[in-house]
C-alpha cells in the first residue's frame, strides 16, 4: 500500500498551486499512481523531472531497445518492482529477447547478447554495485554509444534511479493488472 495518497491541489502548499495546475494540465490529469504521483507533491520537482524525462525518452537519440534495457537494468539493480513492471513488456516489444528479460528478472546468467546490450548491462550493474565504472567498462560503453549517447545513457539510468528511489521509498502500488511476473527480491 502506498505511503501517501495521490496529491491534490489542496494538499500542496498554496504558493505551488498554480504550478500544480500547470503540471496537471501538461500531464492530462492528476496521476494516481507511479512516481509522478509522488513528485507532484512538490510541483516544482514534478515540472523539472517531466522536462528531463521528455528529453531522455524522446530526444536523446538512444534506440528504444537500449532505453528500455537501461530502465530494466536500473529496476533490477535497485529492486524496483514498479519500474520493472512498467518496462519489462515494453523492453520485449522494443526487441529485447525473452531470455534476456527473464534472466535479468531472475538474476540468472545472461544469454549471449549483442555488444550494445552487454555494454548497457555491464555499465549499469558495475555502477550500481560498486558506485564506480572501470575504465574497461566505460570504454566498452563509449565505443557503443559515443560521448553524446553515453552521456544520455548515464543520465537516463540516473533518472530512473531517481524514480526507483521514489517508488521504493513511497511504496508505490503496482497496478492490479500486470503482464509480467514481479521481481524475486
C-alpha positions as CSV (number, residue, x, y, z in Angstrom):
1,X,0.0,0.0,0.0
2,X,1.3,3.4,-0.9
3,X,2.6,5.5,1.9
4,X,0.8,8.6,0.7
5,X,-2.4,9.2,-1.2
6,X,-2.3,10.8,-4.6
7,X,-1.7,14.6,-4.2
8,X,-4.5,17.1,-4.7
9,X,-4.4,20.8,-5.4
10,X,-5.3,21.4,-1.8
11,X,-2.6,19.1,-0.4
12,X,0.3,21.1,-1.8
13,X,1.4,24.4,-0.2
14,X,-0.7,27.3,-1.5
15,X,2.3,29.1,-3.2
16,X,2.7,26.0,-5.5
17,X,-0.9,25.5,-6.6
18,X,-0.6,27.4,-9.9
19,X,2.4,25.2,-10.7
20,X,0.4,22.2,-9.6
21,X,-2.3,23.2,-12.1
22,X,0.3,23.7,-14.9
23,X,1.8,20.2,-14.3
24,X,-1.6,18.6,-14.1
25,X,-2.7,20.2,-17.4
26,X,0.6,19.1,-19.1
27,X,0.1,15.5,-17.9
28,X,-3.6,15.5,-18.8
29,X,-4.8,14.9,-15.2
30,X,-3.6,14.1,-11.7
31,X,-1.5,10.9,-11.7
32,X,-3.0,8.5,-9.2
33,X,0.0,6.1,-9.2
34,X,3.6,5.8,-10.2
35,X,6.5,8.1,-9.4
36,X,4.5,11.0,-11.0
37,X,2.0,10.8,-8.2
38,X,4.9,11.2,-5.7
39,X,6.8,14.1,-7.4
40,X,3.6,16.1,-7.8
41,X,3.6,16.6,-4.0
42,X,6.4,19.0,-4.9
43,X,5.1,20.6,-8.2
44,X,8.5,22.2,-9.0
45,X,10.1,18.8,-8.8
46,X,7.4,17.3,-11.0
47,X,7.8,20.0,-13.6
48,X,11.5,19.7,-13.8
49,X,11.5,15.9,-13.9
50,X,8.8,15.8,-16.6
51,X,11.0,18.1,-18.7
52,X,14.1,15.8,-18.2
53,X,12.0,12.7,-18.9
54,X,10.7,14.1,-22.1
55,X,14.2,14.8,-23.4
56,X,15.7,11.4,-22.3
57,X,12.8,9.4,-23.7
58,X,12.2,11.3,-26.9
59,X,15.3,13.5,-27.7
60,X,18.3,11.5,-26.5
61,X,18.8,9.6,-29.7
62,X,19.1,6.3,-27.9
63,X,17.2,3.4,-29.6
64,X,14.1,2.3,-27.7
65,X,15.6,-1.1,-27.0
66,X,18.6,0.5,-25.3
67,X,16.4,2.9,-23.3
68,X,14.3,0.0,-22.1
69,X,17.3,-2.1,-21.2
70,X,18.8,0.8,-19.2
71,X,15.5,1.1,-17.3
72,X,15.3,-2.6,-16.7
73,X,18.9,-2.7,-15.5
74,X,18.2,0.1,-13.1
75,X,14.9,-1.5,-11.9
76,X,16.6,-4.9,-11.3
77,X,19.7,-3.5,-9.6
78,X,17.5,-1.3,-7.3
79,X,14.8,-4.0,-6.8
80,X,12.2,-1.6,-8.1
81,X,9.0,-3.6,-8.7
82,X,7.2,-0.6,-10.1
83,X,9.7,0.3,-12.8
84,X,10.3,-3.4,-13.7
85,X,6.5,-3.9,-14.1
86,X,6.3,-0.7,-16.2
87,X,9.1,-1.6,-18.6
88,X,9.6,-5.4,-18.9
89,X,6.9,-5.9,-21.5
90,X,8.0,-2.7,-23.3
91,X,11.5,-4.0,-23.4
92,X,10.3,-7.2,-25.1
93,X,8.3,-5.1,-27.6
94,X,11.4,-3.0,-28.3
95,X,13.4,-6.0,-29.2
96,X,14.9,-7.4,-26.1
97,X,14.8,-11.2,-26.0
98,X,12.5,-13.0,-23.6
99,X,15.6,-15.0,-22.5
100,X,17.4,-11.8,-21.5
101,X,14.5,-10.2,-19.7
102,X,13.7,-13.4,-17.8
103,X,17.4,-13.9,-16.9
104,X,17.6,-10.3,-15.6
105,X,14.4,-10.7,-13.6
106,X,15.5,-13.9,-12.0
107,X,19.2,-12.9,-11.5
108,X,20.4,-15.8,-13.7
109,X,23.3,-16.0,-16.1
110,X,22.6,-13.8,-19.1
111,X,22.2,-15.4,-22.6
112,X,24.5,-14.4,-25.4
113,X,23.5,-10.9,-26.3
114,X,24.7,-8.2,-28.7
115,X,27.6,-5.9,-27.7
116,X,25.4,-2.9,-27.3
117,X,23.1,-4.7,-24.8
118,X,26.1,-6.1,-22.9
119,X,27.6,-2.6,-22.7
120,X,24.4,-1.2,-21.1
121,X,24.0,-4.0,-18.6
122,X,27.7,-4.1,-17.6
123,X,27.8,-0.3,-17.3
124,X,24.7,-0.2,-15.1
125,X,25.5,-3.2,-13.0
126,X,29.0,-2.1,-12.3
127,X,27.9,1.4,-11.2
128,X,25.0,0.3,-9.1
129,X,27.1,-2.4,-7.4
130,X,30.4,-0.6,-6.9
131,X,29.4,3.1,-7.3
132,X,32.1,3.4,-10.0
133,X,32.7,2.3,-13.5
134,X,36.0,0.8,-14.5
135,X,38.0,2.1,-17.5
136,X,37.3,-1.1,-19.5
137,X,33.5,-0.9,-18.9
138,X,33.4,2.8,-19.6
139,X,35.4,2.3,-22.9
140,X,33.1,-0.5,-24.0
141,X,30.1,1.7,-23.5
142,X,31.7,4.7,-25.1
143,X,32.6,2.6,-28.1
144,X,29.0,1.5,-28.5
145,X,27.3,4.9,-27.9
146,X,29.8,7.7,-28.4
147,X,30.2,10.5,-25.9
148,X,26.8,12.0,-26.5
149,X,25.0,8.7,-26.3
150,X,26.9,7.6,-23.3
151,X,26.1,10.9,-21.5
152,X,22.4,10.4,-22.3
153,X,22.5,6.7,-21.2
154,X,24.2,7.6,-17.9
155,X,21.6,10.3,-17.2
156,X,18.7,8.0,-18.3
157,X,19.9,5.5,-15.7
158,X,20.3,8.2,-13.1
159,X,16.8,9.5,-13.9
160,X,15.3,6.0,-13.5
161,X,17.3,5.6,-10.2
162,X,15.5,8.8,-9.0
163,X,12.2,7.2,-10.0
164,X,13.1,4.0,-8.3
165,X,14.1,5.9,-5.1
166,X,10.6,7.5,-5.1
167,X,8.8,4.3,-6.0
168,X,10.6,2.2,-3.3
169,X,10.5,4.8,-0.5
170,X,6.9,5.8,-1.0
171,X,5.9,2.2,-1.6
172,X,4.0,2.9,-4.8
173,X,1.4,0.2,-5.5
174,X,1.7,-2.0,-8.6
175,X,-1.3,-1.9,-10.9
176,X,-3.8,-4.7,-10.4
177,X,-3.4,-6.0,-13.9
178,X,0.2,-7.0,-14.8
179,X,1.6,-8.9,-17.8
180,X,4.9,-9.6,-16.1
181,X,5.9,-11.6,-13.0
182,X,7.2,-9.5,-10.1
183,X,10.8,-9.4,-9.3
184,X,12.0,-12.1,-6.9
185,X,13.5,-10.0,-4.1
